[in-house]
Amino acid sequence: MLAGFEARKEKEESAVVEEKAAASAKEQADAMLEELNFIAQKKYGDDWWQQRPVVLDKFLEFVRRKTREEPGFEEGNTNDLKIMTRLFSKQLIHGRNSPEYEQALEDFTKLRDLRMGLEPTENAIPSGSLSGGWTGVFGTKHQVKVQGTFRLSINSEGLISGSYGGNDSGTLSGKVSSSGAVNVSSGGGAAGKGRWTGTILTNPQGGITGSGTWQQGTSRGSWEGSGR
């Protein structure tokens, strides 16, 4: 009889845990959708989803994954999810190369750096040589995994020049701001002209580190490197 009581108690406790988890997940999803809705309404109005359809489940899962992967942020933290949703909603609604998204990325970078203890010196632009690797996929229907290396030179004004090689090769040129936000154009590759974005920061040891994403037509991926 005691064993039956313990089993029932365990079952009830498990149900309570599941109920709390479901309530928490709903609260987080509502908060994320509120951020997306606010940003989309400002551009398209109340019926924004008719002009800019979004697969909500995929978008929310994408934001959760990015929050989980970002150092200093927690997927289980509703406020962190809202911050990440705000960033990627700007990218989704306004476009990767829009002033709205670039400003949102700059604001996000400052917040992340504060959390990670990598605060950029005010008005100090990262400079030096940066090298590393890039990976990604070419194409949509028949995706091909690709990878390679890159090298960048950054002068004191933040102007970037460089090149990348591997499965594809081409030139890189652009600029990094005092907040570390990167905006680089790529050209000459088989996938055509594209754009590399992300951050380059001066670390406490005096070197520079960088990471971000790239896209050329239907091809896309990520990059990461370091240097001095």
KEKE-757970 format. One record per residue: x, y negated, z negated of N, C-alpha, C, O in turn. Coordinates in pm, whole numbers, padded with zeros to 5 digits, always signed. Layout:
XYZXYZXYZXYZ...
This chain:
+00083+00120+00000+00000+00000+00000+00087-00126+00000+00059-00225+00069+00195-00120-00080+00289-00233-00086+00355-00257+00049+00375-00370+00092+00388-00144+00116+00452-00157+00247+00357-00223+00346+00399-00303+00429+00228-00188+00337+00129-00249+00427+00114-00397+00400+00098-00477+00493+00120-00435+00271+00112-00577+00234+00231-00654+00289+00214-00764+00342+00351-00598+00277+00472-00663+00326+00468-00679+00478+00509-00782+00532+00417-00577+00547+00408-00583+00693+00312-00692+00736+00339-00765+00831+00199-00702+00665+00100-00805+00698+00157-00945+00671+00137-01037+00750+00228-00957+00559+00289-01085+00524+00392-01127+00630+00397-01244+00670+00473-01031+00673+00574-01059+00776+00509-01101+00907+00557-01191+00976+00397-01035+00941+00326-01068+01065+00268-01208+01059+00274-01282+01157+00211-01245+00943+00154-01378+00927+00262-01486+00931+00243-01592+00991+00376-01457+00868+00486-01553+00869+00539-01572+01010+00573-01683+01051+00547-01463+01086+00592-01470+01224+00496-01553+01308+00539-01631+01393+00365-01536+01283+00265-01613+01357+00277-01762+01328+00261-01844+01417+00306-01796+01201+00324-01936+01163+00445-01996+01234+00440-02109+01282+00554-01919+01240+00675-01965+01308+00648-01990+01456+00689-02092+01511+00578-01896+01519+00545-01911+01661+00455-02031+01686+00470-02102+01785+00361-02053+01594+00269-02166+01607+00345-02298+01597+00319-02392+01672+00437-02305+01502+00518-02426+01486+00607-02449+01608+00622-02563+01652+00665-02342+01663+00750-02353+01781+00670-02403+01900+00717-02486+01977+00547-02351+01915+00461-02392+02026+00422-02539+02012+00419-02613+02110+00393-02580+01889+00357-02720+01865+00474-02812+01894+00457-02920+01951+00595-02769+01854+00715-02848+01879+00743-02859+02029+00777-02966+02078+00727-02747+02102+00750-02748+02246+00651-02840+02316+00688-02911+02410+00526-02840+02271+00425-02928+02330+00457-03074+02303+00442-03159+02392+00500-03103+02181+00537-03241+02146+00652-03290+02234+00651-03403+02282+00750-03203+02254+00864-03240+02338+00822-03261+02482+00863-03358+02546+00739-03170+02535+00693-03182+02674+00612-03309+02693+00627-03378+02794+00525-03341+02597+00443-03463+02606+00532-03587+02609+00507-03681+02685+00636-03587+02524+00727-03702+02518+00803-03718+02649+00823-03830+02696+00846-03607+02709+00920-03611+02834+00830-03659+02948+00871-03741+03030+00707-03609+02952+00613-03650+03057+00574-03796+03043+00549-03864+03142+00570-03844+02920+00540-03986+02896+00648-04075+02956+00618-04179+03015+00774-04034+02942+00885-04110+02999+00875-04111+03152+00886-04217+03215+00853-03994+03211+00842-03985+03357+00724-04067+03406+00737-04140+03505+00611-04056+03340+00490-04127+03382+00511-04278+03377+00468-04350+03467+00577-04327+03272+00600-04470+03255+00686-04526+03369+00655-04631+03425+00792-04455+03402+00884-04501+03507+00818-04492+03645+00833-04583+03727+00746-04383+03670+00682-04364+03800+00569-04464+03821+00552-04515+03932+00493-04494+03715+00382-04589+03727+00431-04729+03762+00365-04802+03836+00546-04766+03708+00600-04899+03734+00630-04920+03883+00622-05032+03933+00664-04811+03952+00695-04823+04095+00575-04796+04184+00552-04868+04281+00498-04690+04152+00392-04645+04243+00250-04670+04194+00156-04658+04272+00233-04706+04066+00098-04725+04014+00044-04600+03947+00114-04500+03932-00085-04608+03906-00144-04499+03828-00152-04367+03904-00145-04260+03842-00166-04372+04035-00176-04247+04113-00041-04211+04176-00035-04164+04290+00065-04234+04100+00200-04219+04154+00228-04079+04208+00304-04063+04304+00167-03975+04147+00197-03837+04188+00148-03807+04330+00192-03711+04392+00056-03889+04381+00010-03870+04518+00114-03920+04618+00124-03870+04730+00192-04019+04576+00296-04074+04663+00431-04009+04640+00515-04003+04730+00452-03959+04519+00580-03895+04485+00552-03765+04409+00568-03761+04287+00511-03659+04481+00479-03532+04414+00601-03476+04340+00714-03485+04389+00577-03419+04224+00683-03362+04141+00636-03227+04088+00524-03216+04038+00720-03126+04097+00691-02997+04033+00733-03012+03887+00850-02998+03854+00636-03040+03802+00665-03080+03665+00742-02974+03587+00837-03006+03516+00703-02847+03599+00770-02741+03524+00919-02736+03558+01004-02723+03469+00950-02747+03688+01090-02742+03731+01166-02866+03682+01282-02855+03640+01101-02982+03687+01167-03104+03643+01197-03099+03493+01307-03133+03451+01099-03056+03413+01119-03049+03268+01227-02947+03233+01307-02972+03143+01230-02834+03302+01332-02733+03276+01470-02786+03315+01569-02758+03248+01477-02863+03426+01602-02925+03469+01654-03020+03361+01772-03017+03327+01565-03104+03307+01605-03199+03204+01650-03126+03078+01749-03166+03016+01580-03019+03041+01620-02942+02924+01760-02883+02942+01843-02885+02851+01785-02830+03061+01916-02771+03089+02026-02876+03082+02132-02852+03024+02001-02993+03141+02100-03101+03138+02126-03147+02994+02239-03178+02958+02020-03153+02913+02036-03193+02773+02118-03089+02697+02203-03124+02615+02091-02963+02726+02163-02852+02662+02311-02856+02697+02396-02824+02613+02344-02894+02821+02482-02892+02869+02560-03017+02831+02683-03014+02830+02491-03126+02799+02559-03254+02775+02616-03259+02633+02542-03242+02537+02747-03281+02619+02808-03290+02486+02744-03404+02405+02722-03513+02458+02716-03378+02279+02659-03481+02193+02509-03488+02195+02450-03570+02124+02443-03403+02277+02296-03404+02286+02243-03265+02254+02310-03164+02279+02121-03259+02198+02062-03133+02157+01927-03113+02225+01842-03202+02224+01909-02995+02283+01784-02964+02353+01664-02966+02257+01553-03000+02298+01686-02930+02130+01576-02925+02034+01540-03060+01975+01446-03069+01896+01614-03166+02014+01589-03300+01962+01500-03376+02060+01540-03401+02173+01380-03412+02015+01284-03478+02104+01339-03610+02158+01319-03642+02275+01408-03686+02074+01462-03814+02118+01569-03796+02225+01576-03873+02320+01653-03693+02210+01755-03664+02311+01691-03625+02443+01737-03665+02549+01584-03548+02436+01511-03509+02558+01451-03631+02627+01449-03639+02749+01401-03725+02549+01344-03848+02607+01452-03930+02676+01430-03985+02784+01568-03939+02614+01679-04015+02673+01720-03954+02806+01740-04026+02905+01732-03822+02809+01773-03754+02932+01663-03761+03038+01692-03774+03157+01537-03753+02995+01425-03765+03090+01424-03903+03153+01399-03917+03273+01450-04006+03072+01452-04142+03124+01558-04157+03233+01533-04219+03336+01675-04098+03209+01784-04106+03307+01746-04040+03438+01757-04100+03545+01700-03914+03431+01673-03840+03553+01541-03879+03619+01520-03852+03737+01451-03943+03543+01330-03998+03604+01366-04116+03694+01308-04134+03801+01462-04197+03649+01509-04309+03732+01572-04255+03861+01550-04310+03969+01649-04147+03850+01709-04087+03968+01603-04030+04061+01610-04047+04183+01504-03961+04003+01398-03898+04082+01309-04000+04152+01278-03984+04270+01269-04103+04080+01172-04199+04134+01238-04305+04221+01183-04342+04325+01355-04354+04180+01418-04465+04253+01528-04419+04349+01561-04492+04443+01586-04299+04327+01692-04251+04414+01828-04258+04347+01854-04344+04262+01915-04165+04386+02048-04154+04326+02133-04279+04345+02213-04313+04257+02116-04348+04457+02201-04463+04487+02132-04596+04458+02180-04701+04501+02022-04593+04384+01946-04715+04355+02009-04794+04240+02075-04735+04154+01988-04926+04237+02037-05007+04124+01974-04963+03992+02038-04969+03887+01848-04918+03998+01780-04874+03876+01849-04753+03813+01870-04748+03692+01884-04657+03898+01950-04537+03845+02093-04568+03800+02138-04517+03698+02163-04651+03876+02301-04684+03839+02305-04756+03704+02395-04732+03623+02206-04843+03678+02200-04912+03549+02166-04813+03438+02223-04819+03329+02073-04721+03467+02036-04620+03368+02155-04530+03335+02176-04493+03220+02232-04494+03438+02351-04410+03417+02455-04484+03333+02520-04424+03247+02469-04613+03359+02565-04692+03282+02525-04700+03136+02608-04686+03046+02394-04722+03111+02345-04727+02973+02362-04592+02904+02401-04585+02787+02333-04485+02977+02346-04350+02921+02492-04320+02888+02523-04263+02783+02582-04359+02977+02724-04334+02956+02774-04403+02829+02851-04345+02753+02731-04526+02806+02772-04598+02686+02723-04526+02560+02797-04514+02462+02598-04479+02564+02544-04407+02449+02619-04276+02425+02654-04245+02311+02643-04202+02530+02715-04075+02517+02856-04098+02462+02903-04021+02378+02922-04203+02511+03058-04230+02465+03060-04265+02317+03153-04227+02245+02959-04339+02271+02950-04371+02129+02939-04244+02046+03003-04231+01942+02858-04151+02094+02839-04025+02020+02965-03939+02021+02994-03869+01924+03039-03944+02130+03157-03860+02145+03285-03927+02097+03392-03867+02100+03275-04051+02053+03393-04122+02008+03485-04162+02121+03605-04178+02100+03428-04179+02243+03508-04219+02359+03463-04356+02408+03441-04377+02528+03450-04449+02315+03403-04582+02352+03504-04649+02444+03621-04662+02406+03463-04692+02563+03556-04764+02649+03584-04903+02594+03494-04969+02541+03706-04946+02607+03740-05081+02564+03664-05182+02648+03657-05169+02770+03607-05282+02583+03527-05381+02654+03604-05441+02770+03716-05491+02754+03545-05435+02886+03601-05492+03010+03731-05423+03054+03800-05474+03142+03765-05309+02994+03885-05237+03034+03845-05129+03134+03775-05035+03099+03889-05143+03257+03854-05047+03362+03956-04933+03362+04076-04958+03363+03908-04808+03361+04002-04695+03368+04085-04704+03495+04032-04733+03602+04215-04679+03486+04301-04682+03604+04405-04572+03594+04436-04523+03486+04460-04534+03710+04560-04429+03713+04530-04329+03823+04460-04361+03919+04583-04208+03808+04560-04101+03906+04479-03990+03841+04506-03950+03728+04381-03942+03913+04293-03838+03862+04287-03725+03963+04266-03748+04082+04305-03603+03917+04296-03488+04007+04218-03376+03939+04212-03369+03816+04159-03290+04019+04079-03181+03962+04016-03096+04070+04068-03086+04181+03904-03035+04036+03838-02944+04130+03691-02977+04150+03629-03043+04067+03638-02930+04261+03495-02945+04289+03438-02811+04333+03507-02729+04395+03311-02789+04300+03242-02667+04340+03101-02704+04384+03053-02814+04355+03035-02613+04454+02898-02639+04496+02848-02541+04598+02904-02433+04614+02742-02580+04667+02683-02496+04771+02656-02581+04895+02617-02698+04884+02678-02523+05012+02645-02586+05139+02515-02525+05190+02495-02404+05182+02427-02609+05244+02307-02561+05308+02192-02541+05211+02208-02557+05090+02074-02506+05266+01954-02485+05186+01905-02340+05197+01901-02269+05097+01866-02297+05317+01816-02161+05335+01925-02058+05312+01907-01963+05235+02037-02077+05379+02150-01984+05367+02264-02055+05295+02357-02104+05358+02256-02059+05164+02354-02132+05086+02488-02058+05081+02495-01936+05066+02593-02137+05096+02729-02084+05092+02803-02151+04976+02809-02274+04970+02858-02072+04886+02934-02129+04775+03067-02184+04825+03138-02119+04903+03100-02303+04778+03223-02368+04822+03298-02424+04701+03240-02445+04594+03427-02449+04722+03508-02509+04616+03632-02572+04676+03666-02547+04792+03699-02652+04597+03821-02715+04645+03881-02804+04538+03845-02796+04421+03972-02890+04580+04039-02982+04489+04025-03124+04540+03988-03147+04655+04054-03220+04453+04049-03361+04493+04156-03439+04417+04206-03395+04313+04188-03556+04471+04282-03646+04404+04234-03790+04427+04201-03829+04539+04232-03867+04317+04189-04006+04325+04296-04098+04267+04365-04063+04172+04307-04215+04328+04392-04322+04273+04301-04439+04239+04219-04480+04322+04315-04494+04118+04229-04603+04071+04318-04721+04034+04403-04708+03946+04298-04835+04098+04380-04951+04065+04320-05029+03948+04216-04992+03895+04387-05137+03908+04346-05212+03790+04211-05280+03805+04149-05319+03706+04164-05295+03929+04033-05356+03953+03923-05252+03964+03806-05285+03986+03960-05125+03948+03861-05019+03953+03834-04964+04092+03745-04881+04109+03910-05009+04192+03889-04959+04328+03949-04818+04340+04061-04793+04296+03872-04728+04401+03911-04587+04411+03940-04550+04555+03866-04587+04646+04048-04475+04576+04077-04416+04706+04131-04276+04683+04197-04250+04582+04104-04186+04775+04152-04050+04757+04103-03956+04864+04056-04000+04969+04113-03828+04837+04071-03727+04934+04034-03599+04862+04066-03580+04744+03966-03510+04935+03931-03380+04880+03956-03274+04987+03950-03303+05106+03983-03152+04943+04010-03043+05036+03961-02911+04979+03922-02902+04863+03963-02809+05064+03915-02678+05024+03832-02620+05135+03877-02617+05250+03711-02573+05104+03621-02526+05208+03578-02639+05302+03541-02616+05416+03585-02761+05252+03559-02881+05331+03661-02985+05289+03717-02976+05180+03686-03084+05374+03783-03187+05340+03739-03320+05395+03663-03327+05492+03787-03427+05332+03752-03561+05377+03812-03665+05286+03896-03634+05201+03769-03790+05303+03823-03902+05226+03723-03946+05119+03603-03920+05129+03775-04013+05018+03693-04065+04909+03728-04211+04886+03846-04246+04881+03628-04296+04870+03654-04437+04842+03535-04496+04766+03420-04462+04793+03564-04584+04671+03456-04643+04593+03507-04725+04478+03610-04792+04489+03437-04719+04366+03472-04804+04253+03426-04742+04121+03327-04668+04118+03497-04773+04013+03456-04736+03878+03439-04864+03798+03523-04954+03806+03331-04874+03720+03303-04995+03644+03371-04990+03507+03431-04889+03471+03363-05100+03432+03425-05105+03300+03358-05008+03203+03419-04970+03103+03234-04966+03232+03165-04868+03147+03204-04726+03183+03168-04631+03113+03278-04709+03294+03319-04577+03338+03231-04516+03445+03259-04406+03492+03124-04587+03485+03034-04533+03587+03102-04531+03723+03161-04631+03766+03095-04416+03792+03163-04395+03919+03063-04396+04034+02956-04336+04025+03100-04466+04143+03019-04465+04265+03117-04454+04382+03181-04552+04419+03126-04335+04440+03225-04308+04544+03157-04254+04669+03069-04168+04661+03197-04305+04785+03147-04253+04913+03248-04152+04967+03369-04172+04957+03196-04044+05025+03282-03945+05088+03254-03941+05237+03141-03963+05280+03357-03914+05316+03339-03912+05460+03440-03822+05527+03543-03788+05469+03409-03786+05650+03503-03706+05728+03486-03557+05715+03549-03481+05788+03400-03512+05621+03381-03370+05602+03279-03311+05697+03206-03383+05765+03274-03178+05701+03180-03109+05789+03036-03139+05752+02949-03137+05839+03010-03166+05624+02873-03193+05579+02831-03337+05602+02719-03375+05569+02921-03419+05660+02887-03558+05686+02918-03648+05569+02984-03608+05473+02868-03772+05577+02893-03868+05471+02812-03832+05346+02703-03777+05356+02868-03863+05230+02800-03831+05106+02839-03924+04995+02898-04030+05018+02805-03885+04873+02832-03971+04758+02870-03886+04637+02810-03783+04609+02971-03933+04565+03013-03873+04439+02979-03972+04328+03014-04090+04339+02911-03927+04222+02880-04014+04109+02920-03942+03979+02944-03821+03979+02927-04019+03870+02963-03961+03742+03030-04065+03654+02995-04183+03658+03127-04021+03575+03198-04112+03485+03346-04080+03483+03387-03965+03497+03426-04183+03465+03569-04169+03440+03600-04253+03317+03571-04373+03314+03659-04191+03216+03682-04258+03089+03828-04249+03047+03899-04154+03081+03872-04351+02974+04004-04347+02911+03989-04276+02778+03908-04317+02695+04067-04171+02755+04054-04097+02629+04150-04150+02524+04242-04226+02556+04131-04111+02398+04215-04165+02289+04364-04137+02306+04447-04209+02250+04398-04032+02383+04540-03997+02402+04605-04080+02512+04725-04066+02537+04528-04167+02577+04583-04254+02680+04564-04206+02822+04593-04279+02916+04515-04085+02840+04489-04035+02973+04348-04070+03019+04277-04143+02949+04308-04021+03135+04173-04044+03185+04111-03909+03220+04179-03817+03266+03981-03898+03198+03906-03779+03233+03782-03820+03311+03729-03929+03291+03738-03734+03400+03621-03766+03480+03539-03644+03514+03592-03533+03521+03410-03664+03536+03323-03555+03578+03196-03615+03638+03163-03731+03614+03127-03534+03718+03003-03582+03778+02951-03486+03882+02981-03367+03880+02872-03538+03973+02812-03457+04078+02839-03519+04214+02873-03637+04224+02824-03439+04319+02841-03488+04455+02728-03435+04543+02671-03330+04515+02697-03508+04649+02595-03463+04744+02627-03515+04883+02658-03633+04901+02620-03425+04981+02639-03461+05121+02530-03390+05200+02538-03270+05225+02428-03465+05241+02315-03403+05310+02246-03302+05220+02202-03337+05111+02236-03177+05265+02174-03072+05185+02275-02999+05098+02239-02904+05028+02400-03042+05101+02504-02979+05020+02522-03057+04891+02507-03179+04888+02555-02987+04783+02564-03053+04654+02650-02970+04559+02674-02851+04582+02695-03035+04451+02776-02963+04353+02826-03057+04245+02768-03163+04223+02934-03018+04178+02988-03096+04068+03140-03109+04083+03203-03034+04157+03197-03205+04012+03342-03226+04013+03390-03256+03871+03313-03304+03788+03517-03229+03845+03574-03255+03713+03725-03263+03727+03787-03184+03799+03785-03360+03656+03930-03374+03663+03987-03456+03549+03915-03506+03463+04119-03469+03550+04187-03547+03446+04317-03602+03506+04359-03563+03615+04380-03694+03432+04504-03752+03478+04551-03863+03389+04507-03877+03274+04642-03944+03444+04696-04060+03371+04712-04178+03465+04756-04285+03423
